[in-house]
């Protein structure tokens, strides 16, 4: 029987996406691992691979379609011996928003006349999470009475495929027949969002303007940072940092690294300083997890990268263990692919602390919004020459950079945050210590 190819969830938080481009056409033969389409999530454009083999019988969702919900049928895959004529005979019991197992359940019911139909394979895990499985795997699981929540997937992103189901011995029918967990309690009502779009438009009647539709990234930024500002108890710590020793040390290192094609930026030193500081004050290397705090061992530092229409925060994992040149090379690679929207989800998810540097735009100082579940973010301004009082009490001129650390008070208290910021300042004002 023809099987539906469903809109995949290409990240843990993806609920819908844009089917940017089909890489196959109707009539093409595909095998497991072949690229089928390019799909735009809220952060990136990613390639979608086939998990079963067959022939593309019909494309249901044209390329360029926006807001396609996860698990919506986007195409039909034909098996050997099937033709396009078989598509019309495919049971169409399940609307787009219905669980994907419906078609498989009907098929097994029609095939069995004397025995009751096997229970549908569970589409959620015991804790209510979504199970990702190919349509063919779901159908076979339903026919065998298998519980998909008990099967480990070997496909892309842990998706359950045909081979996983076929290699699993059928469990007791009662296990498969267990009712799916009830949906979680509805989320609390959102805070007032201000005037409606129509109300705002009426305010500007008679004035010339262009209406710009929100893409997935802008919607996500609006939702996440709006929620962050409303729900995270921010507090702010500010310090000035003398950069002269760092700038001199950087110049010396860049001369020595010139032959290797490496050029260190001030931002590379800031990443290293933050990573080391999180090891020096480990209680700050933590994230808020709803009813608990998770304290991480490695220093995974996120860095904001501006792109057209939004921003990414790629994460440099184990930054405390890497050299300045390694951090510089990795950051350049991540930033370049971020601007092309080619980052994989694992490259911009995670981390405990972030850095947002607007110094290159001449900004003296600013306050950044904590990006949950991070515990803090360091807003970095430009370095400017200012008169300062030296250690000898004499007035002198120094290059000073202003930073503001925004902190989630649920994770980090004031004194602890001050300790972390002091460690960051000490690392930057004594850069050779970071290499010790």
Secondary structure, DSSP 8 states (H G I E B T S, - for coil): --EEEE----STT--EEEEEEESS-TT-EE-TT-EEEEEE-SS-EEEEE-SS-EEEEEE-S-TTEEEEETT-EEEEEE-TT--THHHHTS---S-TTS-THHHHHHHHHHH-SSS-------SB-TTS-B--B-HHHHHHHHHHT--GGGS---SGGG-B-HHHHHTS----HHHHHS----------------S-HHHHHHHTTTS--------HHHHHHHHHHHHHHHHS-EEEEEEEEE-HHHHHHHHHHHHHHGGGT----HHHHHHHHHHHHHHHTGGGSEEE-SSSEEE-SS--EEEEEEETTEEEEEEETTGGGS-HHHHHHHHHHHHHHHHTT---HHHHS--SEEEEE-GGGT---------TTBSEEEEEEEEEEEEEE-TTS-EEEEEEEEEEEEEETTT--HHHHHHHHHHHHHHHHTGGGGG-
